[in-house]
Amino acid sequence: MTFARIAAFRLVTQQPEVLVAFYAALGFTVGNPRPIDADELAMLGVMGAGVRWSMRLGEATVELDRYDRPGRAYPPDANAASICFQHLALVTDDVEAAWSRARSAGATLISDAGPVTLPRSSGGVTAVKFRDPEGHPLELLSFPDAAEKGWRGRGMLGIDHSAIVAGDRAASEAFYTAHGLTRGDATVNQGGEQAALDGLESPVADVVPMKPTAAPPHVELLHYRRPSGASSEPVAVEDVAATRIVWHGELPALLRDPNGHLHQTGG
């Protein structure tokens, strides 16, 4: 089974009206809700019915799924190194302005004190990590060489990647390579700026891009050498932390990577 192109990211919500308003304030275009197909719910193992809101940011799609039988809320003690952690990196030309809108709409900080610029060895990006009102982690990201990476325009531009914590880097790389992704150049992110971005004390993280044939967006592995990622129970599909990456093509199926992160095919 090949992961050729990301079709969408699906977030689980128990407060859809709150999240729809939040993402609209960030610059997403929100469509009308529609029922989730019964065959898809059966494939996911979800009992009862569900409703889906589709949102667009540039060329990327994020969907909010609400189920009749809700799962667990986002783990309150999870941090940027926790195994369940998975964030979407939203590209903007002005991180400060975008963060101001997010904060006004109800975002809460993961980073220590707002946007930070990483050293050139870590990409030289300006970024801030935060949570939406239900706890889903997000990152605002501005590239120093945005045009060279294909990002042009003003305001909120799209989604660059979904970053997931990999407790076992080798196993994760093997999983994504086996499904058709290509490993990019890895970096080791550390130092005061990385600590401020992650809201962690003295983190050291391997950042490994895993790129499908068509990108962006792509998948980014975050392997924390320090602190080691806190483990947690595997998320159920109905849990708020159960973000799914949806891939174009292939037969409908639900897969987990070695750390339990969810992938849905047939999107």
N, C-alpha and C positions, 0 to 999 in steps of 0.2 A: 504494500500500500504506500503510495507516494503522496507526500504533502507538497503540492506544486504551487499553490497560491492561497493566501488567506482570504476567505470570503467575508468573515465577520468575527467580532468578539462578542460573546454573550455573557452578560452579567446577571446574576440572580438578585431580584429585589423583593422586599416585603413592603416597600413604601414607594410604589411607582410614581405617584403624583409628585412626591418630594424630589425624586431623582430626575424625572422629566424636567422639572423647573430648574434644577441645578445644572444639568447638562445644556439646556437651552441658554442659560446665562453664560456658560462658558463659550458658546458659539456653535453648538451642534444644531442641526436642523432636525426636528422631531416629527415623525409621521404619526398617523392614527394607529391606535391599538388594534390588534387582530388576534383571533384565537390561534393557539398553537395546534398544529395538525395532530390528530390522535395517534397516527402511526409513529410520528416522531416522539411523542410522549411515551409510547410503549417501548420504543427502542431505547430511550433514556432510562426506562424503569420508573417513570413518574406516575403515581396514582392520581386520578382526578384530572381536572382540566387545567389549562394555563392560558395566559395572555402575553402577547409580545409587543413591545414598542420598538420600532426601528429608528435609529438616529444616524445622521451623516455628519462627518467632519472631513472636508475635502473629498478625497477618493475613498476614505475608509468608512466602514459601517460598524456601529456598536449597537447591540440589541439588549433590551431589558426584558427578562423573563420573570413573570410572577406566577406562582403555582398555587392551586387551591389548598394544598397541604404544605405549609411552609416548613423549611428546615431550620437549622441553627443560624443565629446571628453571626456576624463576623467576629472571630475570636478577639476579645478585648485586649489580651496580653500579647498579641502577635506584633513583631517588629520587622524591620527591613531585612533581617537575616533569618526569619522564621521560614520553615520549609513550605508553609502554605502561601507565602507571600508571592503575589503576581501583580505587577502594575502595568498600565498602559502609558507609553511615553507620547505625550501630545506636543507636536511641534508648533512653535510660535516664533514670530520675529521679535516679540517683546515680552519676556518672561515677567517682568515687574508688573506690567499692565494686566496680563492674563492672571497673575496671582492675585492682584487686587480684586478682580471680578470673582475669582473662585472663593476668596475669603469672604467677600460680601454675600455670596450665595450659600455659605454654610460649610466651606471646607475647613478641615482641621489639619494642622501641620504634622508631618513626620520629621521633616528637616528641623534643625535646631531653631533657626530664626529667619527663614525666608530664602530667597534665591541665593545661590553661591556659584562662582565660576571655578571650575576644576582646572588644574594645571594642564599644560599642553600634553604631557605624558598620559593623561587620562582623557584626552580628547578635546580639552579646552572649552567644553560646553558650559553654558550657564543653565542651571536647573534648580528645581525645587520639587520635593516630594511631599504629598499630602493625601488626605482621604476625602472621599465624597461623604455625604451625610449618613450613609449606611456602612461606611468603613472600607469600601473598595479603594485600594491604593492607586494613585495616579502620579504622573510626573509631568511637569512642564519643562520643555527642552528647547533651547535655542543654540544653533550651531554657528561657530565662527566662520565656517565655509559653507553656509546653507545652500547657496546657488550651485556650488560644485556637487552637492549631494542631491540636487534636483528639487530643492525646496525654494519656491519663489512666491512672492506675494506679501500681503500684510495681514496681521491679525493671527487667528488660529488657522493652521495650514493643513493638518492631517495627523496621522498616527505613524510614528517611525517604527515602533516595535512593542512587543509585549515581553517584559523582563520577568523571569521566573527564577526563584532560588533553587539551586541544584545542590543537594547534599552530597551526591556522588557525581563529581564532574565527569569522570570517564564513562560511567554508565549512561549519563544523560547525553553526552556527545555521541555515543554509540547508537542510542535510540534515535536521535534526530538524523544522524547520518544514514541510518538504515531506512529512514522514511524519506530520503531524497534531499535533505538539506545539506548545504555546504558550510563547513566551518570557516569563519573569517578570522582576521587577525585578533588575537586575544590581547587584553591589557591587564595589568595588575593595578587596581585603584586603591590608594591608601593615602594617609596624611590628614591634616586638619580639615581641608576642604571636603574630602570624602566623608569624614566623621560628621561634619555639619550637615551635609546633604542627607546622609542616612539616619541621622539622629542616634548614632551608635558611638560607643567609646572605642577609639583606635581600631576601626575596621580595616581588614585587608581582604580584598575581593578580586577574584579572577572574573573578568567580564568577557564572555565568549559569544560573539555573534554567530547565529546559525541561520543561514539564509536560504529560503526557497528559490526556485527558478525565477519566480516573479516577486520582486520586492521593491520598495517597502509595501506593507510592513513585514518585519521579520521577527524571529524569536531571539531573545538574548538570555543566555545563561549567566546567573550570578552565583558564583561559588565562593562562599565566605570561608576563608582560612581562619579568620578571627573576626567576630565571635562565631563559634559554630552555630549553625542554624538550629533553632529549637524545633523539635519534631512535634507533630500533632496528629490526632486521629485523621485518617483519610476523609476528605470532604465527601458528603453525599451530594448528588446532583442538585437537590433542593436547597442546600446550604448557601448562604450569601457569599461565602468565600469560594464557591465552585465556579469560578470564571472558566469559560470554555473558549478555545480557539477553534473556529470553524473553517474547514478547508474545502475548496472547490473540488468537484468531481468525486470519483470513487463511490462505492456503495455506502449507504447510511450505516454508520457504526459509531460507537463511543469507545475511545481508548484512553489509557492513562500512561504518562511517562513514568520513569523510575521513581519519581518523587510524588506521584499521585496527581499531577496537574492534568486537566482534562482536555481532550481533543475530540472534536466531532467531525466526521467526514460526511460527504454528501450534501454540503451546503450549496 
